[in-house]
Amino acid sequence: AGDGVIALEKLEQNLDIDAIILDRMMPNMDGMEVLKRIKGDTRFSDIPVIMQTAAASNEQVLQGIKAGVFYYLTKPYDEEILLGIVLTALLDFNLK
């Protein structure tokens, strides 16, 4: 999705989501607000959210973790690392 509003609309349209990769910095609604809404909705709150972002200060990372991300991945990142994190998130989600 190109922005946070569209991301939430797509989530509403497809309730069969096992993991979400979310950018923190998006237009119209940032990733932290999207995360807050996901975690506040019982239909989606158990879905692991991987936040991938250039926002990498200690305060920003801690804010993401406290908000409930499964993993906070800062850019630049290795594609294999992202795939490993996604696989782990999917395994964790499917064990619940």
C-alpha positions in Angstrom: 0.0 0.0 0.0 1.2 3.5 -0.8 0.1 5.0 2.5 -1.3 4.1 5.9 -4.9 4.8 5.0 -4.7 2.4 2.0 -2.9 -0.2 4.2 -5.7 -0.3 6.7 -8.3 -0.4 3.9 -6.5 -3.4 2.3 -6.3 -5.1 5.7 -10.1 -4.7 6.1 -10.7 -6.2 2.7 -8.5 -9.2 3.3 -8.8 -10.7 6.7 -6.5 -13.6 5.9 -3.2 -11.9 6.6 -0.5 -13.8 8.5 2.1 -11.0 8.8 2.5 -7.3 8.0 5.6 -5.5 6.9 5.0 -1.8 7.7 7.1 1.3 7.0 7.1 3.8 9.8 7.2 6.8 7.5 4.2 6.9 5.1 2.0 9.6 3.8 -1.5 10.3 5.1 -1.1 8.1 8.1 2.3 7.1 9.5 3.2 3.5 10.4 3.0 4.2 14.1 -0.7 5.2 13.8 -1.4 2.2 11.5 0.3 -0.1 14.1 -1.8 1.5 16.9 -5.0 0.8 15.0 -3.9 -2.8 14.1 -3.0 -3.6 17.7 -6.3 -2.0 18.9 -8.5 -4.2 16.7 -9.0 -7.7 18.1 -9.4 -9.0 14.5 -5.8 -8.0 13.8 -4.0 -7.6 17.1 -2.3 -11.0 17.0 -0.8 -10.5 13.5 2.9 -10.0 13.8 4.0 -6.6 12.4 7.5 -6.1 11.2 8.4 -2.4 11.0 11.1 -1.6 8.4 12.2 1.9 8.5 15.0 4.5 8.3 13.8 5.9 11.6 16.6 4.3 13.7 17.2 6.3 16.8 17.1 4.4 20.0 14.0 6.4 21.0 12.2 5.5 17.7 13.1 1.8 18.0 11.9 1.7 21.6 8.7 3.4 20.7 8.0 0.8 18.0 8.8 -2.1 20.4 6.5 -0.6 23.1 3.8 -0.2 20.5 3.9 -3.9 19.8 6.0 -4.6 16.7 7.2 -8.2 16.3 10.5 -6.9 15.0 11.9 -3.4 14.3 14.2 -3.5 11.3 16.2 -0.5 10.3 17.3 0.5 6.8 19.4 -0.4 5.0 18.9 -4.1 5.7 19.9 -7.3 4.0 17.1 -9.0 2.1 17.9 -12.4 3.6 17.6 -10.9 7.1 14.1 -9.6 6.2 13.1 -12.9 4.8 14.3 -14.7 7.9 12.4 -12.3 10.1 9.2 -12.8 8.0 9.6 -16.6 8.2 10.0 -16.4 12.0 7.0 -14.1 12.3 4.9 -16.5 10.2 6.0 -19.5 12.3 5.2 -17.7 15.5 1.7 -16.6 14.2 0.8 -20.1 13.0 1.8 -21.6 16.4 -0.9 -19.5 18.2 
